């Protein structure tokens, strides 16, 4: 009962082999085993989205995923968004430029959810406020700073479009 | 919150999962996306002795389109359904399930087997007259949607069986509408209504209406369907049919809504869903 399970994951490009209890949640594995504390625990009930990271490129609420479900997966956390030389990701630039945070607690989850949103998007043209709000419906900001969060994501999308053009 | 301890096994095939379930006894549970089960385990409402993880069972993935029906592998995630514009109502509903993070992990088979009265997909299966295929130690059987849902969080999938496939008729030529009412963007439906309408020259040839969270199981609004079939699809007839949408329902009140309010919502949302479905 409750024996440990072998787990291999690649987190932010680095492979890790671990033995974890089957009941360990992904968010606790990232924070407590790997020390990647940028992924936050907010509500702990899959509502708030503070724990969002990317599993095989798609956003997931890591408080509702068992670490063992991610065996063999590629995981990206907020620590993996900046380039190796420290150059900020377009979304990080956007949140900085548009003041997309107040207390900052929800910010990593917002950025990871926004990364999924922009990656999933197939439409051309600027992303609308409504699209961003729908795309981030799984993330709560208790400072209620949504207005600038939306602008930050739009700025990041625009910057990425300019780079691509 | 951390769940109680459990043993964990990864199934390599459906038959392997069936064998593992049989060995694990009555408290063994299957794990698909885990987005219904893991929250219950964290609250310790569920404490399985063994979890049989289906993540490597590739035979449960993928959507096959054959003629006039879809065969959807049980591990198909909501995110895959939301991208399938050719699947009409199912794609429209999938887009409204919870949020993107949940849609990226949650599966159609898991949602149907969980049988949550407030979940979006069960009433769609019922409205479409779809079915599920289950396999167990005694072989395979097909369960029609009308026979699948028994009560709150209870289905007729037997312990030891694996829900492998969801079958939905393509319903070509039907317009569709989905209306979901909740207090927060990502929440479960306070009430949800799926409508499918087949029109011929503005006259209703066929209509199916599925109600979400209006009882212990998903329901069909049969009185409203009967009232509209054969009638002109104008505002007056749609409103008259929608007024019957809550007939024969007895929803439980909860934190969000009294039974009377849910019945009111069912009538209003049915009118809206029928209007959308008729305009398509």
Interface residues (C-beta under 8 A of the other chain):
Chain A: X1 X2 X3 X5 X21 X22 X23 X24 X25 X28 X44 X45 X46 X47 X49 X52 X55 X58 X59 X60 X61 X64 X65 X66 X68 X69 X71 X113 X116 X117 X120 X134 X135 X137 X138 X139
Chain B: X1 X2 X3 X4 X5 X6 X7 X8 X10 X31 X34 X35 X38 X39 X41 X42 X49 X51 X53 X55 X79 X98 X99 X100 X101 X102 X104 X105 X185 X186
